[in-house]
Amino acid sequence: MHLSISREEFLKALSIVAGVVEKRQAKPLLSHILIQTQKDGGVTLTGTDLEIEMVMMVAADIGEEGSITVPGRKLLDIVRALPAESMVRLQTDGDRVKISAGRSRFQLSTLPVEDFPSLKEEAWEMSFTMNRSLLHRVIEKTQFCMAQQDVRYYLNGLMFETLPGSLKAVGADGHRLAMCTVALSGDNVIEKQVIVPRKGVAEMARFLGSEEGDVEVRLSGNHIQVRQDKLIFTSKLIDGRFPDYNRVVPASVKEVVLLPREALREMLTRVGIVSTEKFRGIRLEFNKTQLIASASNPERDEAVEELELEVSAPEFEVGFNVGYLIEAISAMSSAQVELGWNDSNSGCRLKPAAAEEGVVYVVMPMRL
């Protein structure tokens, strides 16, 4: 194999593909990226960890066709360090590959191409096209509520639900829940739920936020695939049933109060400084025309701050994990946030103003 490729184009593709590749793998080949020449004159870069596969196509001048596997992170570091606007040349030499640009020369060991794994082709049950910014939005608004290494494995991912006319993403960890719904067009959209694992969600958010345009989303019983132009992302799904989120999100609430979002976020951030590091507990007390936030810790540090209410609210007192509240409020962009509740034992529903319809958060109370 012998080819030349623009350093900028190569670096952009490597940055995306190498995100899937782990530095330390039980199988050395999984730390490699597969580079294959194509008949149309370009090359494909493929990275996988057996759960996720990322394929990028890049234009290149092909001198001799072929394919190689190269240590992914090492190749990325080399290309990143090369001079801007340079041309990168790759040429195989036995079980090694020579990399050169300008006066720089490198040689890296390769592994057998025939041993490189790939996710098997799926019989896709459904596919639809949507704007990538909308898909990025539902992920960004919900992914922070996913569980981390929970024994309830189905919570360690983001649930996507398709319905005729809409796409919904739901993340939950047993203490809080985030839900975002966007419109979806297409005649072949059917009712389906899938759970994408945490790493797959993070990789999707990373490449979706970089450009504009539409993407094609494909779903099967075991995989999700997102395709756009020169990129193909495939991820295995979590085999499990997501809890009924409708039982967690209150359909209606008895009490509602509107608060300035940024002022509330800043108040919670300041008061939360003295909350205990492990539990992050904070007390909220609605006292007719004021919201009083307070926190303390075993060292007897205390913090109290008041926020005036524009509309009188009923007297109410409840405790929350302040970090959960701040993350939910920070994910919104509206000027005001709506807090709603039924009683001190049920979850608090947080919604942005009408400018961000389709976004709902629920945070469960804490005993302080």
N, C-alpha and C positions, 0 to 999 in steps of 0.2 A: 504494500500500500504506500502511495506517495501522494500528498495533497498539500495545498496552500489555502489558508483561511484568514480572514480579517481578525485581528486580535480582539477588536471591540465586539464583533458578532460572536466569536468563540467564547469570550468571557461572559457575555450575557446568557448564552445557552448553558455553559458550564455552571454558572451560579444557580440556575434553576434546577438542573439535573442533579448536581452534587448535594442539594439539600435533602434528597432522599437517601443518599449513601451515608452509612454510618462509618465513623473512623475505625471503630473496633468491632470486628465481626468474627463470629466463630468460623465462618467460611471466608477465607481471604478473598475469594472472587466477588463477594458481595460488597467489598470496599472499592471495586473497580467500576469504571464506566465503559460501556461497549460503544465503540466508534465504528460505523459501517458506511461505506460509500454507497451512493445511489446512482441509478442509471440516468437520472435527470441532472446529474452534475453536483448534487449536494451531498451532505453527510447527515446521518442520524446519530444522536447521542442518547444512550439509554442507561438509566440508573434504576436499581431496584433493591429492596430489602426483603423480598418475597411476599410482603404485604402490600406494598405500593410500588408502582412502576411509573417512571416519567420518561417520556420520549420527546426530544426536541430535534427539529430539522433545521439545518444551517446551510447556506450557500457556500460553496467552496470550489476551487479549481482542482480537478482530479487529474493527477498525472498517471496514477496506476490504481486500479480498484483493489479493494480488500477490506478487511475488518480486523480490529484489535481490541483488547481490553487493557485499560490503563488505570493505575491507582487514581481514583477520582479526586480526592482532596489535594493530593500532591500536584496533580495536573492543574487544578484550579489555582493553587498558590503560585505555580510557575507562570501561568498565563496572566494572572493579576499583576505580577511583578514585571512583566515585559513592557518595553516602551510603548506609549500610546501611538496609535495609527500604524503600527507595524504589521507585517504579514507573518503569520506563524506557519512553519512548515513541519509536517509530520512524515516520517519515513520509517518503515519497518526494517529491522535488521535481525533476522532470526527471531529469537524470543525477546527482543528488545525493540524499543521505538526511539528514534532520534527526533528531538524537538529543537527547532532553531528559529531565531528571529534576530535580525541584525547581527551583532557580534556574540550573541548568547547561544550556548549549545548545552543541551541536556540529553541524558539517556535514561530511560525508565524501563524496568522489567515489565513484561506482560504475562498474562496467563491464557490458557487455551480458550479460544472463542467458543468452541463447541460445548464447553461446560457452563457457559453463561446462562443463568435461568431466565425464564420469561413467564409472565402470567398467561394462562391459556385463554384462547378466544372464547367469548361468551355468546350465548344466544340471548340477545338483548330483548327484554320484555317491553321496553318503552324508550322512546327518545323524544326530546323536545329542545327547542332553541330559545334562548333568553339572553338578555343583555348581561354581560359579565359583571357590570357594576351592581346589578340587582342581586346576583348570586353572591357577590362579595359582601353586599350589605347584610343579607340574612345571616351570613357567617359572623361578621364583625359584631353584630348586635347580640349574638347569642353564645359564641364559643367560650367566653370566660366563665360560663356557668357549668361547663362540663366537669364531671368528677375526675379525680386523678387517682388511679390505681385503687378504685373501689372494688370490693368483693362482688358488688352488683355490677358485673362487667358491662351490662347494657347501658350503664350510665357513663362509661368511659369513652363517650363519643357523642356526636351530634345527630339527632334524629331529623331526617328530612321526610316530609309528608307531601305527596302530590295529590291534588284534587282537581277536578275539572275547573280551570280558571284561577288556580292559586298554587303557590309553593310555600310551605311553612317549615321553619327550622325551630327546633326546641332543644334546649340544653338544660340539664338539671343535675344536681348532686345530692339531693335529699334535704338540703337546707334552703335552697333557692331554685328558681326556675326562670328561664328567659325564653320568650317566644316572639318570633318575627314572621310576618306574612307579607308576601308580595304577589302581585298579579302575574298570571302565567297564561299565555295564549297557546293554542294548538288543539287540533281535533283529536289527536291520539293520546292525550293526557288522561291517565286512569288513576284511580285511587290506589295509592301504594305508600308504604312506610319502609324506610331503610335507615340503618344506623351506621354512620361513617366513623371510623376510629379516630382518636385524638390526633395522631400524627398526620393522618390523611387530611383532616380538617385544617390543620396548621399549614400544610403544603398548598392546599387549595387557596387559602386566604393570601398566601405569599405571592403566587403567580397571578391570581385574579386581579389584585390591586395595582398591577403595573401598567396595564394598557386598557384601551376602550375597545368596543366591538361586541359581537355576539359569540356565544359559545353553544356547542351542542352537548347536552347532557344525556347519557345513556344509563339505564338502570336494568339490572337483572336480579336474580335471587341472591347472588353472591358478590357482585361487583357494582361499582359506580365508575363511569368514565366521563371525563370532561375533555372536549376536543375544540381547539381553535387554531385555524391556519396551520402553523408548524409545530403545534404542541399537542400531545396526547397524554393525559393523566389518568391512571387507572388505580383503583384502590379496592382491596377486599372489604367486605362489610362485616360488622359485628353480628354474629348469629344470636339473636335474642329478641325479645319483645319489649318495646319501650313502655313504661307505665302510662296509664291514661292521664294525660296532662290536663284534660278537662275537669278532673276531680280536684286539681290543685289550683287552677286559675278561677277565682270567684266570678261567676256570671254577673253578679250584682253585689254591691256593697252598701252598707247602711250609712256610713259616714264618708265624706269626701272633702279633702282640703287641697287647695291649689297653693303651691309655694314657688318662689323664684328659684329656678334650678341652680344657677351658679352660686347664689348666696347660700343655698342649702348645702351644696357640695363643699364650699369653703368652710362653713361652720362645722360640718361633720369631720372634715379633715383636721381642723384645729383641736376640737374636743377629743377626737380619737387618738391624739398624741399620747395621752396619759392612760388610755385603756390598756388592759393587760395584753401582752404580746400574743399569748396563746388563744384567748377567747375573743379579744377585741370587742368586748361588750360596751354598749352605750345605751343610756336611758333617754327616751323621748317622752316629754310631758306636754300635752296640749292643754293650755290653760286659757280657754276662751279666746283671747286676742293675742296670745303668745305661744310659740313653740320653744320649750326649754330643753336643751340638750345637755346632758351631764355624763361624766365618766370618772372612774377612780381606779386605783390599783392597790395591791397589798402593801406598797410602800407609802400609802396614805397620800399619794398625789391626787389632786382633784382638778377638774376643769368643768366650767359651766358657761354656757352662752345662750343668749335669747335671740329669737327671730320674730319680728312683729308679723302678725297675720293680717292680710287685707280683709278677710271675711272671718267673722267669729266662728270658732270650731267648738264642738262639745268637749268637755273635760275627758281626757284619755291618757293613759300611761302605759308604756310598753318598752321592752328591751330588744335590741337587735345587735347583730354583728355589724359593726360600723363599716368594715371593709366591704361587706356585701352591698350595703346601701350606696357607698361611694362608687363602686364599680357599675352598678345599675344606672345611677344618675349620670355618671361620666359617659356612658354609652349613648345617652340621648343628646340631642342638639337643640331642642326647643327651649324657649325662654322660661317656660314654667313646667313644673312636674306635678302630676296629680297623685296624691296618696289616698288610698281607700282601704277601709277595713270594716269588718263586722264585729269583732271583739278582740280582746288581747290575747286570745289563744289561737286565733286563726292567722293566716298569712296576710301580710300587707301587700296590696296591689299597687304597683307603681306604673304610671303611664305618662308618656310625654304629651304635650299639647297637640292640637289637631294637625299641626304641621308634620307629625311623624306617626300617622295612623298605622296600625298593624304591629306596633311594638308594645309588649306587655312584660312586666317583671313581677315576680312574687318572691318575697323574702319572709321566711318563717321567723317567729319571735323567739327570744331567748329568755331564760329565767335568770334574773340578776339578783 
